């Protein structure tokens, strides 16, 4: 496949979309380093049909989380143990290669971007992530594919940079119009398990999602909602059945604004 | 191995060294994707003995150049052909993994840095390469290991970012004190094949090195001399026998200032 700057949606329509494919969607979360080929293939197919100006981020699932837990690292706690942090980074690069292969099989001009090579946190944990490479890839008609990763962290060694944090950074840094979080759940759920159609403030969902913060090394639904509320772009949280509709510009799942 | 911020030369001595290991040194240039394990091991041993604040860059040798030539890309001419540019990037990541393994075997707290994930060229070919990750790795006691790579290039797709260009960028961006280019030649050679001890301007060596510009996809000795003259730090061009002496702070090979 060849990136083509002269045709396609990215020239006639400069709007930028950031899409996250959840780690729980594209991997089998209970089997170490196992890709869910069916789910990944379906997602790649939807991306191939879209063809616009799109940055993709994927989570870690059964590739990232077990190694991060073994290393004892999170977005706030790091490690200087090189084999432990290399295990996280290398596993995420293996998953990234699988995602790229699925996209290349469907002629998406996808290029890998490893955030560990570019990002850093200061001693307060604040993230600096320059997006020169990502933005120029989009301008050239490529589809950059980023992933949750390690990140060097002042005073901590290497900590975790989650896919959700990357989505927020890309949303702001690329001046994105729409953000999509595609995972195994159909949206942000209320206490009865129903999809909440619109979330405008964290208070709207605090009772329903507050408890999920501790269930995931990179923050559960509460963290997703908080970070998406802080971004200018309109964000949607939805399941795989809605991916094509989201990419076509429709409102799906939960709208966070 | 564990990066240790509390001890070691990088705390008592904040001076920064940038070391390039030439592709022709660490690979067998005439055999596709073949590491010269003896030369790489000896270089890794010297780096392990040093222990200071050091950023390493390696060239492509038989991993990078054949793919770059096949893709028809150079530092000024790019390509939008995804498989062709992926072949360059993936081969360079394989060589980077071999370099990291040699360093890890000797307890160097080395971390991989893939420039393709961070750098970009504008339409004039000017390089932007933010060094937040590299600088924070050094501050945390790690040894970042970069490599010649692809780089997304406005209007061109993906072009080549050579190890020599990276060395110049790191020298300036990290405010380095010393730069070393360790390759298979013992220095910049005059027309009789003797090492020129000191080079202060391109005119000193134009007759001797002028012709080499066209022999290498990433620029030969002429390009190295030009880029090193533009950097504040004192640079040395030397062969593998001088690597330990260079890291110990001695003047070796050709001094470029």
Interface residues (C-beta under 8 A of the other chain):
Chain A: X1 X2 X3 X4 X5 X80 X81 X82 X83 X85 X86 X89 X100 X104 X109 X110 X111 X112 X113 X114 X115 X116 X117 X118 X119 X120 X121 X128 X129 X130 X132 X133 X135 X136 X137 X139 X140 X141 X142 X151 X152 X153 X154 X155 X156 X157 X158
Chain B: X1 X2 X3 X4 X5 X80 X81 X82 X83 X85 X86 X89 X100 X104 X109 X110 X111 X112 X113 X114 X115 X116 X117 X118 X119 X120 X121 X128 X129 X130 X132 X133 X135 X136 X137 X139 X140 X141 X142 X151 X152 X153 X154 X155 X156 X157 X158
